[in-house]
Amino acid sequence: MTAEWRETRAAFHAAADWFATAVEKVGGRWSSPGLGEWDVRALVGHTSRALLTVESYLCLLYTSRCV
């Protein structure tokens, strides 16, 4: 694994951790305005799918390492 790849993985991990921490703080505000027409629920769903999409694409590249 190259240093660049390790840095990219670390950045992705940090972003995912930050997102998870932010979601824990939503509380009961799921229907509150988020961005434009989107409420908090829609933003969290969109971001969750984006994180999973990155993982899925990487899994296709490295199928021998997927669990």
Buried (B, 14 or more C-beta within 10 A) or exposed (E): EEEEEEEEEEEBEEEBEEBEEEEEEBEEEEEEEBEEEEBBBBBBEEBBEEBEEEEEEBEEEEEEEEE
